[in-house]
């Protein structure tokens, strides 16, 4: 399923690394409309070139694992 999400990066104080989370904002329905996602986020292991607060489009499987590439959402939003 296709999701619109926001990149959130948090510093792990104990480990000193950075944890990247995707705050899920909306998902695309079968009829191509979009529905709001209520207060859901996932941690991702993939390194993202996108900065904090970037809006992205990502395809997630049923288990909320990323399928394919993370894309910036701006070309879809502007078009």
Protein Blocks (a to p, Z undefined) as FASTA:
>chain_A
ZZdddddddddfknopacdddddfbdcdfkopacddehiadddfbdcfbdehiacddddd
fkopaehjdddfklmmmZZ
